[in-house]
Amino acid sequence: MTHRTNLEAFNRATHSDALREMQLVPAGAMRPVEIIRTIPKREIAGWFLVFGMLAVVAAGWGVVL
C-alpha cells in the first residue's frame, strides 16, 4: 500500500462517525430538539439579546448612511 492509501485508511478508521466510543448517544436516539432543550434558556436569551442588539445597530447604520 502507498502512503496515501495508508493515510486514507487511517483517517477513515479514526474519524468515522461509526466509532461507538466517540458517540455521546446512539446515532438515532437524540433528535435536534432534544439537544436544543439541554441549553439553558437564560443562555439562549442572552444570545438573542446580543444578536438582536447587533441587528438594531446594523439597521441604525443602514438608515444613517
N, CA, C and O of each residue as an XYZ file, in Angstrom:
260
protein
N       0.839     -1.190      0.000
C       0.000      0.000      0.000
C       0.880      1.249      0.000
O       1.967      1.270      0.578
N       0.390      2.257     -0.648
C       1.138      3.506     -0.706
C       0.866      4.336      0.543
O      -0.032      4.033      1.329
N       1.644      5.367      0.704
C       1.457      6.260      1.852
C       0.058      6.879      1.840
O      -0.603      6.982      2.874
N      -0.373      7.284      0.649
C      -1.697      7.915      0.528
C      -2.813      6.943      0.930
O      -3.760      7.336      1.611
N      -2.705      5.683      0.512
C      -3.718      4.686      0.865
C      -3.702      4.412      2.359
O      -4.754      4.279      2.986
N      -2.497      4.329      2.930
C      -2.392      4.132      4.377
C      -3.001      5.303      5.134
O      -3.715      5.107      6.117
N      -2.724      6.513      4.680
C      -3.261      7.700      5.335
C      -4.780      7.735      5.242
O      -5.458      8.068      6.214
N      -5.312      7.395      4.081
C      -6.763      7.383      3.918
C      -7.402      6.320      4.808
O      -8.445      6.566      5.413
N      -6.792      5.155      4.893
C      -7.313      4.090      5.757
C      -7.280      4.526      7.218
O      -8.227      4.274      7.964
N      -6.198      5.178      7.628
C      -6.099      5.676      8.999
C      -7.181      6.713      9.283
O      -7.844      6.658     10.319
N      -7.360      7.663      8.356
C      -8.374      8.699      8.551
C      -9.773      8.111      8.627
O     -10.584      8.544      9.446
N     -10.061      7.138      7.790
C     -11.381      6.504      7.836
C     -11.582      5.767      9.153
O     -12.680      5.779      9.710
N     -10.541      5.133      9.647
C     -10.660      4.367     10.885
C     -10.786      5.264     12.108
O     -11.486      4.912     13.058
N     -10.132      6.400     12.102
C     -10.120      7.242     13.299
C     -11.143      8.361     13.284
O     -11.444      8.918     14.340
N     -11.689      8.714     12.126
C     -12.631      9.828     12.056
C     -14.017      9.396     11.606
O     -14.816     10.223     11.164
N     -14.299      8.135     11.714
C     -15.595      7.627     11.277
C     -16.651      7.933     12.329
O     -16.385      7.839     13.527
N     -17.843      8.296     11.886
C     -18.951      8.519     12.815
C     -19.444      7.212     13.413
O     -20.212      7.211     14.375
N     -19.003      6.104     12.843
C     -19.466      4.807     13.305
C     -18.739      4.330     14.563
O     -19.135      3.325     15.153
N     -17.688      5.028     14.982
C     -16.971      4.601     16.180
C     -17.846      4.816     17.408
O     -18.193      5.950     17.739
N     -18.193      3.753     18.068
C     -19.116      3.846     19.202
C     -18.540      4.639     20.364
O     -19.272      5.352     21.051
N     -17.242      4.524     20.590
C     -16.651      5.227     21.728
C     -16.628      6.734     21.525
O     -16.432      7.477     22.487
N     -16.822      7.204     20.297
C     -16.818      8.642     20.028
C     -18.220      9.244     20.083
O     -18.360     10.467     20.094
N     -19.247      8.422     20.117
C     -20.612      8.923     20.107
C     -21.083      9.184     21.527
O     -20.887      8.361     22.421
N     -21.709     10.346     21.726
C     -22.252     10.666     23.041
C     -23.536      9.893     23.291
O     -23.791      9.447     24.410
N     -24.326      9.738     22.272
C     -25.570      8.965     22.339
C     -25.651      8.131     21.071
O     -24.972      8.435     20.090
N     -26.468      7.089     21.074
C     -26.648      6.333     19.833
C     -27.137      7.241     18.710
O     -27.853      8.212     18.957
N     -26.755      6.928     17.493
C     -26.976      7.825     16.360
C     -28.416      8.293     16.217
O     -28.642      9.479     15.978
N     -29.387      7.418     16.351
C     -30.770      7.826     16.143
C     -31.514      8.185     17.409
O     -32.707      8.486     17.352
N     -30.848      8.163     18.552
C     -31.547      8.330     19.822
C     -31.908      9.772     20.134
O     -32.957     10.021     20.728
N     -31.084     10.715     19.759
C     -31.335     12.098     20.156
C     -31.722     12.937     18.951
O     -30.996     12.996     17.958
N     -32.868     13.581     19.050
C     -33.334     14.473     17.991
C     -32.777     15.869     18.246
O     -32.430     16.194     19.381
N     -32.687     16.702     17.204
C     -32.146     18.058     17.375
C     -32.883     18.879     18.430
O     -32.258     19.654     19.154
N     -34.199     18.720     18.525
C     -34.953     19.497     19.508
C     -34.543     19.113     20.935
O     -34.556     19.959     21.829
N     -34.182     17.858     21.150
C     -33.737     17.434     22.479
C     -32.379     18.039     22.821
O     -32.111     18.353     23.981
N     -31.530     18.203     21.822
C     -30.229     18.834     22.054
C     -30.429     20.295     22.425
O     -29.781     20.799     23.342
N     -31.327     20.980     21.713
C     -31.595     22.392     21.998
C     -32.174     22.558     23.394
O     -31.883     23.542     24.075
N     -32.990     21.605     23.825
C     -33.598     21.700     25.163
C     -32.578     21.549     26.285
O     -32.860     21.916     27.426
N     -31.397     21.016     25.981
C     -30.370     20.893     27.019
C     -29.650     22.213     27.266
O     -28.949     22.351     28.268
N     -29.813     23.196     26.359
C     -29.179     24.506     26.525
C     -30.045     25.336     27.464
O     -31.253     25.434     27.246
N     -29.468     25.936     28.498
C     -30.258     26.742     29.432
C     -30.960     27.901     28.720
O     -30.383     28.558     27.853
N     -32.212     28.135     29.103
C     -32.999     29.209     28.488
C     -32.340     30.574     28.674
O     -32.433     31.438     27.803
N     -31.689     30.758     29.790
C     -31.027     32.035     30.051
C     -29.901     32.293     29.043
O     -29.694     33.425     28.607
N     -29.183     31.233     28.685
C     -28.101     31.373     27.704
C     -28.667     31.697     26.321
O     -28.124     32.541     25.608
N     -29.751     31.031     25.945
C     -30.388     31.315     24.652
C     -30.873     32.758     24.619
O     -30.694     33.453     23.619
N     -31.489     33.212     25.711
C     -31.974     34.594     25.774
C     -30.813     35.577     25.650
O     -30.948     36.616     25.004
N     -29.693     35.263     26.254
C     -28.520     36.130     26.159
C     -28.024     36.264     24.733
O     -27.678     37.360     24.291
N     -27.987     35.148     24.010
C     -27.539     35.206     22.617
C     -28.528     35.961     21.741
O     -28.130     36.683     20.826
N     -29.835     35.792     22.025
C     -30.826     36.570     21.280
C     -30.633     38.059     21.540
O     -30.778     38.874     20.629
N     -30.307     38.412     22.771
C     -30.073     39.816     23.112
C     -28.854     40.357     22.361
O     -28.905     41.446     21.790
N     -27.772     39.599     22.364
C     -26.545     40.038     21.690
C     -26.787     40.230     20.197
O     -26.465     41.281     19.642
N     -27.352     39.222     19.550
C     -27.572     39.331     18.106
C     -28.677     40.322     17.772
O     -28.655     40.943     16.709
N     -29.646     40.474     18.675
C     -30.681     41.486     18.467
C     -30.102     42.885     18.500
O     -30.455     43.730     17.676
N     -29.211     43.133     19.451
C     -28.573     44.451     19.528
C     -27.713     44.713     18.288
O     -27.699     45.826     17.763
N     -27.002     43.691     17.824
C     -26.212     43.850     16.599
C     -27.111     44.173     15.406
O     -26.745     44.986     14.557
N     -28.278     43.546     15.338
C     -29.208     43.821     14.239
C     -29.730     45.245     14.318
O     -29.870     45.914     13.294
N     -30.024     45.719     15.541
C     -30.509     47.091     15.714
C     -29.427     48.089     15.309
O     -29.718     49.070     14.624
N     -28.194     47.851     15.720
C     -27.090     48.742     15.362
C     -26.882     48.741     13.850
O     -26.686     49.798     13.251
N     -26.922     47.563     13.229
C     -26.744     47.480     11.776
C     -27.873     48.209     11.050
O     -27.632     48.889     10.053
N     -29.093     48.071     11.541
C     -30.216     48.774     10.916
C     -30.062     50.281     11.095
O     -30.362     51.048     10.181
N     -29.600     50.706     12.261
C     -29.367     52.129     12.503
C     -28.323     52.695     11.566
O     -28.500     53.777     11.006
N     -27.232     51.961     11.396
C     -26.195     52.411     10.471
C     -26.718     52.440      9.044
O     -26.338     53.302      8.252
N     -27.594     51.493      8.720
C     -28.180     51.468      7.385
C     -29.032     52.695      7.116
O     -29.071     53.194      5.991
N     -29.710     53.179      8.140
C     -30.543     54.376      7.993
C     -29.666     55.620      7.907
O     -29.926     56.513      7.102
N     -28.629     55.678      8.736
C     -27.762     56.855      8.786
C     -26.979     57.012      7.489
O     -26.852     58.119      6.966
N     -26.464     55.926      6.981
C     -25.635     56.004      5.775
C     -26.542     55.959      4.602
O     -26.080     56.010      3.462
